[in-house]
Amino acid sequence: MTTALKETVGRYGIWSVGLRSEDPDRRGELAEAAAELEELGYGAVWLGGNSSAANAAPLIEATSRLTVGTSIQSIWQHEPDATATAFAELESAHPGRFLLGLGVSHAKRVEQYARPYSALVKHLDGLDAAGVPSDRRLLAALGPKSLRLARDRAAGSIPYLVTPEHTAHARDLLGEGPLLAPELGVVPETDPTRARALAREFLGIYLPLPNYTNNFLRHGFTEDDLRDGGSDRLVDALFAWGDDTAIRAKIDTFFEAGADHIALQLINDEPRDALPRKAWRDLASVLA
C-alpha cells in the first residue's frame, strides 16, 4: 500500500493553513484553489492547524484525484471513535483520497498535555479498535521514538520544520518502505535580508516550542542558533529562499536525503491564512 501511496501523492504537495478555513463565505474560493492546485500537478494538499476530515471533505469534493491530508489532527482534541466515523464517511464517498495526519501538538497549546508518546500510542490503539487502517494514517514524528512508531504503526511520517539532515535521519529510522513527506517553507525572495526577515517572522511562533527546538539541538544546532529569531545558519537550513534555481536546489536536497514527497508552504508578507495562488503557480513552474 505504501508504494501506491507514494505514487498517489506524487513528489510535491502544498501545505496551507488557509485551505482549512471553516468560513462558509470562503468555500467557493477554497474549492477553486484546490481545483487549480490539482491542475497545476500537485499531488496532495496538507491542511495546517488542528485539521480534520471535515476540513478535507470540501477540497476532495471539489477535485477528482487530489489527495488531502491533515497536518495535523491533534490527538488531544479528537477522540478515536469520532475520527473513525468521519474517516469512514469520507472514505465511502471518495475512496483513497484522504490521509489522516496525526500529532501530539505542544504543551503550551494543550491544557491536558502529558506523556505525549504514551498518549499517542493509546490513541493509535483506539484507532485500530475503531477500524482506521494504519496504512492511511501518518505521524508528525520528529524524535527517534515517534519515527519508529510511524514506521511500525502508520504509513510513514510528515515531519514539520525540519532540515535535510533530519530527513536523512528519519529515512534511516523509517527504512525504505514508509512514506516520508517533510514540510518545507518556501520564501520566494531573492534579497537575503528580506528573505531571512520573512523566514524569522514565520519562525517566531515556533521557537518557543520545545518539540521543535529540542529537535534542532539534536541535529547539530546550538542555543545560540535559537536566539534573536534564529541564526542565519538555522534559517538557511530550514527554508528554501532565493531565485528559482536556489529554491529548486534546496528542494532537491530533501529528496537526496530520502524524502518521497515534500509539502511546500509558501511564506511571504501575506496573512498566514491567505491563498497565495499566484505564488503556487510560479512554484509549479519551478518544479516542472
N, C-alpha and C positions, 0 to 999 in steps of 0.2 A: 504493500500500500504506500510505503514512504516514497518509493521511486515514482509511482503515479502522482503522488502529492507534489513532488518536486517539479514534475512536468506540468502539473496544473497551475501552480503559482508562477512558474517561469522564473526568470532571473531577477526581474525588477518589479517592485511594488511601490505604492505611495502610502506613507504614514501620515495621518491627519487627525487633528482634533476637530477641525471644522466639519468634517464629513459625518461626525457622530451627533450633530446637532439635533435636539428634540423640539426645536421651534417649528410648529406646523407651517408657519409662513415661509420657511426655507425649504420645505420638502421638494418643491419643483426644482429649485436651484441645485439641491443635492443630487437629485436624480439626473439632471443634465450633466453635472460634473462627473458623476460616476460613469455615465454612458460615454462621455468623451475620454475618460481615462482608459476605458476598455478599447475604444477605437485607436487610441494612441499606442496601444500594445502593452500596457502594464497588465501584469497577470493577477495582481492582488491589491486590495486596499486594506490597510490596517487602521482600525479606529482607535484613536488615542483616548485617554481618560479611562474612567471606570465604565467601559462599554459592555454591551450585552447583545444577545441575539436580536432584541427588539431594535437596537440601533442599526444592526446589519441588514435587517429584512428589507427596508425601503430601497437600499442600494442594490441588493440582489434582485429585487423585483424590477428595477429599472434597467437591468443589464441581462445579457444572455449567457455569459460564461465567466464573468469576473468572480474571483474568489474574494470573500470578505471575512476578515478575522478580527477578533477583539485583541487589543494590545494596550491595556489588559482588562480582563474582568477580575475584580478583586474577590478573593476567596472569603473576605470578611463580610461582604455586602450582598452576596448571592448564595443561597442555600443549594446544595447539590440537587435536591428533588425538583426545585423550581427551574434550575438550569437545565436539567434533563428534559423537562416538559417543553421548555422553549426550544431546545435543540431539536427534539423530535418533531415539533410542528414545522420548524423551518426546513428540516431535512426532508420531511414528507412533501412539502411544496416545491423545494428546489434541491434535489439530491446532490450532495457533494460540493455545495457552493459555500458552506460556512465552516470556519475553523474557530474553535474555542481556545483563545489565548488566555492563560491564567497567570496570576501572580499574587504575591503577598503584600504588595504596596509598601508602605513605610510607617514606622512607629509614630512619626509626627503627624500623620494623616489619619490614623485609625485608632480610635479610643481603646478597642479591645485587643490591640496588637500584643501578642505574647507567643513565645516559642514558634516562630513562623514556619520553620521547617516541619515540625511535628504537625502543625495546623494544616500545612499544605498536603502532607501525606494523608491525614484524616479526610481532607476534602476530596482527594483523589479516590480514596476508598468509597466515599459517598457517591461519587460519580460512577464508579464501577458498579456499585449496587443498583444505581438508578438507570443504568444502561447506556451511558455516554461512552462510546468506543474510544479506547486510548489512542487509536491512530487518527483521531480527528481533534485532538487537543494538543496544545503546545504550552510550554512553560517559559515564563520570562526569567530564565535562570542566569545568574551571574557567577556565583561561587561554585566550587567543585561538587559539594553535596547536591545542590539543586540541579547542576548539569547532569550528574549521574541519574538523578530522579527523572529528568527529561528524557534521558536515554532509555530508562527501564520502564517508564510508566506513561509515556507520551510519544508523540510523533517527532519530537525534537524541541528545539529552543528558539525563542525570539528575544534575544538579549537587547537591551536598550542602553544607549550612551556608552558604547564600547569602542575599543581600538582594534586594529588588525591583529595586534599581539594577543588580545583576549580571544579573538576569533580563532586563531591558531590553537590556543589552549583549549577552547571549547570543542574544537574539532577533534583534538586528541582524546578528550574525555568522552565525547559522544560516539566516536567511531565513525565509519563511513556512511552507515545507513540513515540515521535520523536527519531530519531537516534542520539546517542551521540558517536562520534568517535574521541577522542583526539589523537594527535600525541604524541609519546614518544621516546626520544632519548635513544639508547642502546649503551653502551660503553663496549665491550667485553674485559675487562681488570681487572685483579684481584688486581694489586698493587694500593692501594688507591691514592698515589701521582701521578702516571701515569694516572690513570683513571680520576681523577679530573682535571689534566692538559689538557687532551684531551677535556673534557667537557667545561672547561673555554675557550679554544681556539675557540671552536664552539660557545659558548655563547657570545663571544666578539662582534659579529656582531649584536646581538640583544639588548644588554644592553643600547645602545644609543637611542633606540626606545621607546618613552613614552607609546605606546599602551601596550607593554609588561611590562615595569617597573611599570606603574600605576596598572596593574593587580596584580603584585606581592605585591605591597603595600596594595592593597585592601584585600589581603588574608594573612595578618599577618607578612609579611617581612618588614624590615626597610631599611632606606637609607644605613645603614652600610652593609647590605646584598648585596647591589648593587655595592659596591666598590671593586677595585682590581680584577676584573674579576668574582666576585660573591663569597659569603661566602661558606664554606663547607655546611652549612645548606641549602642554596639555591640550590647549585649543587646537593646535595643528594636528594632533593625533586623533582628536575626536570628530573633527569636522572636515568636510570637503569644501574648499573655497578656492576662488581664483577664476581663471578663464576656463573655457570648455575643456581644453586639454588637461589642465590641472585637476579639474573635477573628475573627469573620466579616469585619470591616472589614480586618484585616491580611491575611487570606487573599485577599480581593478585590484588594488592591494587587498581588499577584503575577500575577493574571490580567490586570489592567490593564497590567502591564509586559510581558505577552506570553506567559505560561505557558499551556500547553494543559491541563496536569494537575498536581496538587500531591500529593506523597507526604507525608502528615501523620504526624508522630511525636509521640505523647503523652509528655509529660515531667511526672512527679510524684515523690513520695517513695518509690515502689516500686522494687525492683531493675530494672535495665535489661532483663533477660530476662523480666520479668513480662508477663502478658497483661492489660492494663487494659480489660477488656471493658465494664465499666460506662461508663468514660470514652469508649470508642469509640461506645457507644450514644448518650451525651449529645452527642458531637460530630456524629454523624449527624443529630440533630435540629436542630443549629445550621446544618448545611449544606442541609437540606431546603428 
